[in-house]
């Protein structure tokens, strides 16, 4: 039996992989215009970073982390999300002692032992952004606007922004107590009842119908916000409206991580079924202290690359037709022609053109098939007679027109044609 990708994972293959790469670039592009710098953290970290940072009561920590002991006996975990690692890096390298907020973005793999299904994978890709060290509703609004621009730049029309506030350390205790009292009266399994005492907000995030059906009358956090949190939330809402970013208030929205406070948001798409979220985030003012750092109020988000691609497919924006792989394709006929074509392809690449050639000593028919499959606009046909004449046959693959061009001039000739 041949090897296959592990369950819950898959391979991105050309040409689709090129489209996915373009999705990552499009989601990150607005961040670069707003002063966010790129950060790359290790794909595995100390297990306690996620246990403390993500939250002991979350499904991620209790059920979904890939944890292993290394050869030195240290407990390590493949990162299930990006924020905890970014905060750890900021604290370790003292970035928070400079200009605030520290604005960072990342793109990379995350790993969770999920129940594999379409849109929910065990190895998935995210583009994320974090702004650390400032408690300002304008910063929350900025990040939401940047995410919305990323989705819009891909042509997506059916992305909806859901918005809520989870309060802070001043008003959440009263809400927590009211929610716990309500949840204790429900018919829940033992594991869920235990969660009521650790973090009752996690129960609201339970997607099972037998749980959701009992939550219709659950108390809402918006009814328990203190004056400061209400004012903060209204400022975020006002700034989004002023920027023309539409949103839907969702008083039941919570996030699956323990560190969120105040602003909470999620981007959902109507064409993805049960796995409708394409991204989300919020403010996490207490996370730094959870990781033994100083107070560092922060806000951030993560957008799912594979979910965004599925959303594009749902809107007909990501067809699987082959895209142009190169602009020019070389067809050498004979050993001497192959050696000269090899050099010519190198010259084309140095001039900024994408170029490939037939390998393996193929004849004219086989090499021209390769040219067609490459998506190139032009084929360069070079035989013994052409070498003797120090020229090459340039064939327009769209019109089938063919002309002879001196070898010394072909690079400039093609630059004028394809650029």
N, C-alpha and C positions, 0 to 999 in steps of 0.2 A: 504493500500500500504506500503510495507516495505521500509526502508531507503536505499538510494543508494549514492555512492560517487558523489560529486557535478560535474556538467558539466565541462569538461576540465581537470578533474583529474582522477586518476585511482589508483588501489592498486597493489603493487608488491607482488606476492604470491609465496611460494615455489613450485617447485625448482628454478623457474626463478629468484626469489628475491636473492637467493644465488649467482647466476651468476652476477647480478647487483652489489651486494656488492663486488664481486671480481673485477669488472670493476673499481669501485671507488678506491680500493686498488692498482690496477695496474697503474692507472693514477697518484696516489699520490706517489708511490714508488720512482720514479726518483728524486722527490723533496727532500725526506729525505736524499738521498745520496749527495745532494748539499747544505746541511746546512739550509734548510727551516724549520722553526718551526711551529707547528700547532696553529691556532687561531680560536676561536669560538666566534661569535658576536651574539647579540640578533636577533631574527627572525623579530622583528619590531623595528623601529627607529622613531625619530622625522621626520615628513614629510618634513621639510625644508632641511634636510640632502640630500635627494634625489632630491628635486626640484632644489637645488643649485649645487649639486655634479654631478647629471646625466645630468641635463640641462632642462631649462624651455621649450625649443623648441622641445624636443624629444617626440615621440609617447608614450614612457614609462611614462613620467610625465603627458602629456596632456590627455592620454586615458587609460592607462593600469595599473595604480597603485591601489592596494587595500588600501584605506585610510579610517580611522574611528576616531571618537572622543572617548577618554576613559572617565571613570567616573569623572575625574578631568577636563574634557573639553580640554585636550591636543590633538592635531592632530597627529596621529601616522599612519605609513604606513608599511605594510608587505614588507620586502625587495624585490625589483625587480631585484637586482644584488648585488654582494658582495664587490666591490672595495670601494665604498664610506664608507661603514661600517668599513672596515679595516683601511682606512686612518683616520677616526674619532677615532678609538681605539688607533692607533699609536700616534696621537696628544694628546688625553686625558691622556694617561699613559706615555707620554714623552719618548716613545721608540726611537724617532728620535734624542734624545740627547746622545745616546750611540753609539756603533759601527755601521757604515753605510757601505753598505746598510742594512736596516732591511729586513730580508727575512722571509716571512710568507706564509703559505698555509692554505686552508680551504676546507671543504666539507659540503654541506648542501642544504637546500631547498630554492628556490626562487619562487616568486609569481608575475604573470602578468595577467591582464584580456585580454587574447589573443582571437582571433577567433579560437576556438578549432579545431584542425585537427591533423592528424598523424605527430608526430615530433614537434608539437607546442602545448604545454599544459599550463594550468593556474597555475599548481603547478609542478615544475620541479627541477631536482637536478644538481648541478654543483660541480666540483672540481676546485678550483681556486688557483692562486699563485700570489704574489705581492713582488716586490723588491723595497724598498723605500729609497730614499736619495742619489742616485748616477746617474749621467748622463754619461753613459759609453756604447758604442755600444756592448761591450762584454757582458754586462748584458742582453741587449735585445736578443742577440744571444743565451745566456745561456738558457733563459726561453723558447725560441722557440725550441731549441734542446731537452730540458727536456720534453716538450709536445710531440714532435715527437717520443721520446723514449717510452713514455707512450702508444701511439697508436700502435707502433711497437711491444711492449711487449704483446699486445693482439692478435697479428697475423694479424692485419689489413694491407692490401696491397693497397687499393684504396683511401687512404687519400692524398689529394693534398694540399700543403701549398701555399697560395696566399700572396704576399708581396707588400707593398707600403709605401710611406712616405707622411705625411700630412703637412710637413713643421713645422715652429715654429712661434713665435710672430713677428719675423723679416720679414719673407717672405710670411706668409699667408695673411696678409691684402691686398697685391696687387693681389693675386690669388682670394681672396674673392670678391674684386671689379670686376675683370674680369668675374667671374662666375655669380655674380649678374646681370651684364649687359647682359650676354647671356640669363639667365633664364627669365628676364623680357620680353624678346621678344617671349616667348613660350606661347602656348595655355594651361593654367593651371587653375585649379579650385581656388576659392577664398582662401581656407584654405592653399593650397600649395603656392600660391602667397605671403601669409603672412609669410610663413616660409622662403621665399627668403630673407626677410629683417632681420630675427632673426638669422638664421643659414643656409645659402644656401647649405652647404654640406649635410644637411638632405634631400634635394631634390634629390641629386644623389643617395641616399640610398632608394628612393621610388621604390618599387618592381612592381608597377602597369605598365602594358604594355603600356598604353596610355601616361604615363610619360616617361618610358624608351625609347620608340620609338623616342622621341624628343631630346634625350640626346646624339645622336651619335657624334655631332660636339662640344660638351661641352668642354671648356678648361680643360686641365689636370694639376693637381697640380705639377707633376714632371717637367713640363716646366717652373714652377715659383719658384723652390727651390733656396734658396740662397746657396752660396758656402759651408758654414758650414753644412747645412742640406744635401747637396749632398755628401759631404765627409763622414758624419755620416752614411748615408744610404749605401754608397759603402762599408764601413767597416763592417756593419752588414751582407751585402750580401757576402762579402769575408769570414767572419768567418763561416757562414753557409755552404758555399761551401767547406771550409777546413775541416769541420766536416762531410762532406758527406750527408748533409741534402738538398735534392732537393727542389726547390721552383719555382713558376711562378710569374714573375712580373705582377702585375695587377694595372695599373695606375688609374683605376676607383674605386678601393676598398676604401670604407670609412666604418666607424663603426657607430652603431646606438646610440652612446653616445657622448655628447658634449666635454668630457674632453680629448680626444686623441690628441696627437701631435707627429710629426716625425713618428717613426716606427709604422706601422699598419699591422696586419696580420690576416689571417683567415684560418682555416683548413676545407676543404669541402670534401664530400664523394659522389661519383657518383651514389650510389645506393639508395639515399634517396628522389629523386624527388625534389620538389620545396624547401623543408626544408633541404638543402644540408649541411649547416654549422654544424660541430660537435664541434667547438670551435674557439676561437679567442681572440685577445687582442691587446695590443700596449702600447706605451709610453704616460704618462699623466703628463707632467711636471708642469702643473698649477693647478692641483686639490687641493693640500694642501692650496694654497692661496684662492681658492674659498670657502674653509671651515674655513677661518679665521686663518689658520696656516702659518708657515714660508715657504719660498721656499723649496720644497722637491721633486726634479725630481725623477720620479718613472716609473716603467714599470710592466705590469702584464698580466695575461690571465685568462679566464674561459673556461673549457671544459664541454660540456653537457654530463651527464652520460646516460640519456635516449636516446639521439641521438646516442651516441657511441654504445650503445647496439643495436639499430636499424641497425647501420652500420655493426655490427658483424653478425646480422641475415642475412643481405643482402649478406654477404660473406660466409654464411654457417658456421659461427664460434660459433653460440649460439643456438644449437638445444635444443628442449624442453624435451629431454629424462630425466627421473628421475636420479638424481645423488645419490651417496651413502650418506645417511643421518647419519648413524652410522656404526661403524665397527662390533659391537657385539649386539645381540638382545636376551634378556632373555625370556624363555618360562616356567613359573612356573605352576605346576599342583597341586592345593590344597592350603589351607590357610597357612600351615606351610612352604611350598615351596615358596610361595609368599613373606613371611617375610624374608626368607633367601636370595631369589633372590634380594630383595630390597637392602639388605646390600652388596651383591656381585656386583651389578651394581654400587653402590657407590665406592667400592674398585677399580673397573675397571676404573672409571672416574678419581679417584685420581692418578691412575697409568699412566694417559695420554691417555687412550683409550676412544673413543666415544662409548657410550652404552645406550641402551634403553631396555624396557621390556614391556610385555603385561600387560595391566591393565583391570580391570573390570571382573575378574574371568572367562576369556575365556577358552574354552577347547583347546585341542591340535591342532585340525584342524584350528580353528579361530586364535589361537596365531601364528601358523606357517605362515598363510596368512600375518599377521602383520610383521613377520620376513622378508618375501619375499618383501613386499612393502617398508620396511625400507632401502633396498639396502645393508643390513649388509652382511659381508663375513661369519660370523659364528653365529649359534644359540646355546644357552645354554639351554638344556632341563633338568628340575629339578622336579622329582616326589618324592613320599613317599619312594620308594625303594632306590632312589639315596641319599636321606637324611640319610636313615639308614646306607648306605654304605659310607657316607661322600664323595660323588663323584658327578659329573655332566656329562651329555652327551653333548659332543661338536660336533656339526654337521657342516661340511663344506657345505655351501649352493650352492657352484658352482659345487662340485663333488658329493654331497649327502653322502660322507663318514662320518661315525660317530665313535667316540671313547670316552671311559670313562676316565675322568681325575679327580684326587683327588681335592676336593674343595680347599684345602690348596695350591695347585700348579697351579690352572687354570689361575690365573692372569699372572704369569710368562710364562705359556704355550702360552697364547694368545698374549702376548707381542712379543714373538719370531715368531709368525705366521703372524701378521698383521703390524708389523713395520719393 
